[in-house]
Amino acid sequence: MISSMKDPDSQRNFELKQEQAFQASLSANKRAQIHRIENRTMKRAAFAQLEKPISNERIYEILRNMSIESEEEVADIASLVTKQYENIAMSATQDEYEDNGSGGAFLNPSDMEYSNAAADDFEYVAPIPGTSMRAASRRFDIDKLRPFEAMFVDNKEYTQFVRGGWKYAFVLICFKTQAKFKVDIQTKIDNGKAFTKIVALNGIHKLPYLCTVYSDGCGSMAHVMETATKMGINHQYLPPHDPQLNEAEKVVDSMWAVARVHLAHTGAPTSVFALAVGYAMHVDMRMATTASREWKTPYELAWGIKPCVAHLRPFWSKTAVTIPKDHRSRTDDPCLRAESGRFVGFRGVYNKCPAILLSGNRLVML
């Protein structure tokens, strides 16, 4: 036995029998757990062309999160997964991983219920972390690029006081679809949380292909880099002193200009400027793009559904909001059934619920 173990072929056969015996001893539930680990982590690691397999510490963390209490069982499964990773990494190819070119299925945004509270509590750690790098800018082939595969982010400071006391806006654009998103923040330290909200809203961290977010070298973008890599999204810094390479800069120029036009045309106060920017992005999501994108809207490019524009209304339009019955007695005129307000946009870029600004700086979502 000792002499045969020195033979590499005999050694591999011996290890294979051990693995087969170990798999046979596992319950069907544990085998299914191992299969999910392989699908989620091993093939993605192979597709990312990592030079080294996933660390044992990371495998242990994954298994403990799966409520496997026995340390011996954790060690045995981790050893098995590590060995099977080597075989998967040698045979996995990009075509096999990309689901035959389908690019995976997107969530239907009409089925989403998005809230700030849920996004603040959201924390996702990808089985395989993303990478961060500094490299020269690259050109993209629009025909081959997939939704959210290339994203650009930037910050924009509000030069005037806006409702809510927000100081900055975190802006993201998907280069393929031209879909634009904005999250208002108090400080640039919140860039990571803002990026998480947008990722969770669009399910970017669940896409079956690798996505990359590009940002400038501002120190505050370190929070984006940390959050992105944790969620399995690659991060890349753009070359310095070339702001024209950042597509998010163009979003700031265009959407901020549209918001200024809305305020100038309607006479709305500057305190609703942030709401005007959100309204401009909501409308832009449902507007045609470029000839290279077949004039499709960002919504249609991202989700494959033609958007409805029947709910759109001019910014700062006069509105009437019904007063609840139990609140009518508190008003100056108990016979009054509604109070006037101004339309200032929607709950979100995907949500069609209108936002109405009432007297006393009260904002209601219908």
Residue pairs with C-beta under 8 A, 6 or more apart in sequence:
4 10
5 11
5 14
15 83
19 80
19 83
22 76
22 80
23 31
23 80
26 34
30 68
30 73
30 77
33 66
33 68
33 77
34 77
34 80
34 81
37 59
37 62
37 63
37 81
37 127
38 81
38 84
38 85
38 88
40 127
41 54
41 62
41 127
41 128
42 54
42 81
42 84
42 85
42 88
42 89
42 92
43 88
43 92
43 96
43 97
44 97
44 127
44 128
44 210
44 232
45 53
45 54
45 85
45 89
45 128
46 85
46 88
46 89
46 92
46 97
47 92
47 94
47 97
47 210
48 128
48 131
48 210
50 89
50 128
53 82
53 85
53 86
53 89
54 82
54 85
54 127
54 128
56 78
56 82
58 127
59 77
59 78
59 81
59 82
60 74
60 75
60 78
62 127
63 74
63 77
63 78
64 74
68 74
68 77
95 101
97 208
97 209
98 208
98 209
99 208
103 146
103 147
103 208
103 209
104 207
104 208
104 209
106 147
106 203
106 302
106 303
106 304
107 202
107 203
108 303
108 305
109 303
109 350
110 350
112 201
112 350
114 201
114 348
114 350
114 351
116 197
118 200
119 193
119 196
119 197
119 200
119 201
120 193
122 196
122 197
122 200
123 196
124 196
124 200
124 205
124 230
124 231
125 230
125 231
126 205
126 230
126 231
126 232
126 233
127 232
128 232
129 229
129 230
129 232
130 210
130 228
130 229
130 230
130 231
130 232
130 233
130 234
130 235
131 229
131 234
131 235
132 225
132 228
132 229
132 234
132 235
132 236
132 237
133 234
133 235
133 236
133 237
134 236
134 237
135 236
136 239
137 238
137 239
137 242
137 245
140 150
140 175
140 176
142 176
142 292
142 293
145 175
145 176
146 176
146 209
147 174
147 176
147 177
147 179
147 301
147 302
148 174
148 176
148 177
148 202
148 204
148 207
148 211
148 302
149 175
149 176
149 209
149 210
149 211
149 212
150 174
150 175
150 176
150 211
150 212
150 214
151 172
151 173
151 174
151 175
151 204
151 211
151 212
151 213
151 214
152 172
152 173
152 175
152 213
152 214
152 215
152 246
152 247
152 248
153 170
153 171
153 172
153 191
153 195
153 213
153 214
153 215
153 221
153 224
153 248
154 171
154 215
154 216
154 246
154 248
154 249
154 251
154 252
155 168
155 169
155 170
155 171
155 188
155 191
155 218
155 220
156 168
156 169
156 171
156 252
156 256
157 167
157 168
158 166
158 167
158 168
158 169
158 273
158 274
160 270
160 271
160 273
161 270
161 271
162 184
162 270
162 271
162 272
162 273
162 274
162 275
163 271
163 272
163 274
163 275
163 361
163 363
164 184
164 274
165 186
166 184
166 185
166 186
166 274
167 185
167 186
167 187
168 184
168 185
168 186
168 187
168 188
169 182
169 183
169 184
169 185
169 274
169 277
170 182
170 183
170 184
170 185
170 190
170 191
170 194
170 195
171 180
171 181
171 182
171 248
171 251
171 252
171 255
172 180
172 181
172 182
172 195
172 198
172 213
172 248
173 179
173 180
173 181
173 247
173 248
173 250
173 251
174 298
174 302
175 247
176 293
176 301
177 289
177 293
177 298
177 301
177 302
178 289
178 290
178 293
178 298
178 301
179 285
179 298
179 299
179 301
179 302
179 349
180 251
180 255
180 281
180 284
180 285
180 298
180 349
181 198
181 201
181 281
181 349
182 255
182 277
182 278
182 281
183 194
183 197
183 198
184 274
185 191
185 193
185 194
188 218
188 220
188 223
189 220
189 223
190 223
191 220
191 221
191 223
191 224
192 223
192 224
192 226
192 227
193 227
195 213
195 223
195 224
195 227
195 228
196 227
196 231
198 204
199 205
199 231
199 233
201 348
201 350
202 302
204 211
204 231
204 233
205 231
205 232
205 233
210 233
210 234
211 233
211 234
212 233
212 234
212 235
212 236
213 224
213 228
213 233
213 234
213 235
213 236
214 235
214 236
214 237
214 238
214 246
214 247
215 221
215 224
215 225
215 235
215 236
215 237
215 238
215 246
216 237
216 238
216 240
216 243
216 246
217 237
217 238
217 240
221 237
224 235
225 235
228 234
228 235
229 235
238 245
238 246
239 245
243 249
255 277
255 280
255 281
255 284
256 277
258 276
258 277
258 280
258 284
259 273
259 276
259 277
259 279
259 280
260 273
260 276
262 268
262 276
262 279
262 280
262 315
262 316
263 269
263 270
263 272
263 273
263 276
266 314
266 315
266 316
267 316
268 276
268 315
268 316
268 342
268 344
272 316
272 344
272 357
275 344
275 345
275 355
275 357
276 315
276 344
276 345
278 345
278 346
278 349
279 315
279 344
279 345
279 346
281 349
282 345
282 346
282 348
282 349
283 312
284 298
285 297
285 298
285 299
285 307
285 349
285 350
286 297
286 298
286 299
286 307
286 309
286 312
287 297
287 298
288 295
288 296
288 297
289 295
289 296
289 297
289 298
289 301
293 301
297 306
297 307
299 305
299 306
299 307
300 306
300 307
311 346
311 352
311 354
313 343
313 354
314 343
315 343
315 344
315 345
316 342
316 343
316 344
317 342
317 343
318 340
318 341
318 342
318 343
319 340
319 341
319 342
319 343
319 354
319 356
320 338
320 339
320 340
320 341
321 338
321 339
321 340
321 341
321 356
321 358
321 364
321 366
322 337
322 338
323 331
323 336
323 337
323 338
323 339
328 334
328 336
328 337
331 339
339 358
339 359
340 358
341 356
341 357
341 358
341 359
341 364
342 356
342 357
343 354
343 355
343 356
344 355
344 356
344 357
344 363
345 354
345 355
346 352
346 353
346 354
346 355
347 353
347 354
347 355
347 365
353 365
353 366
354 365
354 366
355 363
355 364
355 365
355 366
356 363
356 364
356 365
356 366
357 363
358 364
